[in-house]
Amino acid sequence: MSYEPPTPPASLPTEIVNTLNESDPERLRDVASYAEALAEHKEREARLEESAGQDEVEERPNDLPDDVPAKATITIKEINDNRYYYWQWRDGEKIRSKYKGPVNPDE
């Protein structure tokens, strides 16, 4: 191990370098441990967000209109003895619906 102090990465802000240079070895080890754990946490969060976005795209039905969220489900409503499909989803405290088409009695 060299007797010269290490050179800080150029990407570190001066304030952080100065704070680290003024810290004792125990605090530096605590900072290193925390920084490593925080980096792993942020990487995991980024992977989860990325995979959640991919799941949303994959689960979105092909016939789902752009203005209907992916979490919508299909519901059948009967109006005047006729049955119709509707997309239905919760929007805060309200239930929203959008017409999809008539129910085919042959299905």
C-alpha positions as CSV (number, residue, x, y, z in Angstrom):
1,M,0.0,0.0,0.0
2,S,1.3,3.4,-0.9
3,Y,2.1,6.1,1.6
4,E,0.5,8.7,-0.7
5,P,-3.1,9.6,-0.1
6,P,-5.5,8.3,-2.8
7,T,-6.6,10.5,-5.6
8,P,-10.3,11.2,-5.5
9,P,-12.4,10.5,-8.7
10,A,-12.8,13.7,-10.8
11,S,-16.6,13.2,-10.7
12,L,-16.8,13.7,-6.9
13,P,-17.8,17.3,-5.9
14,T,-15.2,19.2,-4.0
15,E,-17.4,19.5,-0.9
16,I,-17.7,15.7,-0.6
17,V,-13.9,15.2,-1.1
18,N,-13.2,17.8,1.6
19,T,-15.6,16.2,4.0
20,L,-14.1,12.8,3.4
21,N,-10.6,14.1,3.9
22,E,-11.6,15.5,7.3
23,S,-13.2,12.3,8.4
24,D,-11.6,9.7,10.7
25,P,-11.1,6.1,9.5
26,E,-14.2,4.7,11.3
27,R,-16.5,7.3,9.7
28,L,-14.9,6.6,6.3
29,R,-15.7,2.9,6.6
30,D,-19.2,3.8,7.6
31,V,-19.6,6.1,4.6
32,A,-18.1,3.4,2.3
33,S,-20.5,0.8,3.7
34,Y,-23.5,3.1,3.4
35,A,-22.5,4.2,-0.2
36,E,-22.2,0.6,-1.3
37,A,-25.6,-0.3,0.2
38,L,-27.2,2.8,-1.3
39,A,-25.8,2.1,-4.8
40,E,-27.1,-1.5,-4.6
41,H,-30.6,-0.2,-3.5
42,K,-30.7,2.3,-6.4
43,E,-29.6,-0.2,-8.9
44,R,-32.3,-2.7,-7.7
45,E,-35.0,0.1,-7.8
46,A,-34.0,0.9,-11.4
47,R,-34.2,-2.7,-12.4
48,L,-37.6,-3.1,-10.8
49,E,-38.9,0.1,-12.6
50,E,-37.5,-1.2,-15.9
51,S,-39.1,-4.6,-15.5
52,A,-42.4,-3.1,-14.3
53,G,-42.5,-1.0,-17.5
54,Q,-41.8,-4.1,-19.6
55,D,-44.5,-6.0,-17.9
56,E,-47.0,-3.3,-18.5
57,V,-46.2,-3.2,-22.2
58,E,-46.4,-7.0,-22.5
59,E,-49.7,-7.3,-20.6
60,R,-51.5,-4.6,-22.5
61,P,-54.1,-6.2,-24.8
62,N,-53.8,-5.5,-28.5
63,D,-57.3,-4.1,-28.7
64,L,-57.0,-1.8,-25.7
65,P,-57.6,1.8,-26.8
66,D,-54.9,4.4,-26.1
67,D,-57.1,6.3,-23.6
68,V,-57.9,3.2,-21.5
69,P,-55.3,2.2,-18.9
70,A,-53.7,-1.3,-19.0
71,K,-55.3,-2.2,-15.6
72,A,-58.8,-2.0,-17.2
73,T,-60.9,-5.1,-17.3
74,I,-63.7,-6.1,-19.6
75,T,-67.2,-6.0,-18.2
76,I,-70.6,-6.9,-19.8
77,K,-73.5,-4.5,-19.4
78,E,-77.1,-5.3,-20.4
79,I,-79.1,-2.4,-21.8
80,N,-82.6,-2.9,-23.1
81,D,-82.1,-6.7,-23.4
82,N,-78.9,-6.1,-25.4
83,R,-75.5,-7.0,-24.0
84,Y,-72.3,-4.9,-24.6
85,Y,-68.7,-5.1,-23.6
86,Y,-67.1,-2.2,-21.8
87,W,-63.6,-1.5,-20.6
88,Q,-63.8,-0.6,-16.9
89,W,-61.2,0.7,-14.5
90,R,-60.9,2.6,-11.2
91,D,-59.8,6.3,-11.4
92,G,-59.4,7.5,-7.9
93,E,-62.8,7.2,-6.2
94,K,-64.6,6.8,-9.6
95,I,-65.3,3.8,-11.8
96,R,-64.7,4.7,-15.5
97,S,-66.0,2.8,-18.5
98,K,-65.5,2.9,-22.2
99,Y,-67.6,1.1,-24.8
100,K,-65.8,-1.8,-26.5
101,G,-68.6,-3.5,-28.6
102,P,-71.6,-5.7,-28.6
103,V,-71.5,-9.2,-27.1
104,N,-71.7,-11.8,-29.8
105,P,-74.3,-14.3,-28.8
106,D,-72.4,-17.0,-30.8
107,E,-69.3,-16.9,-28.6
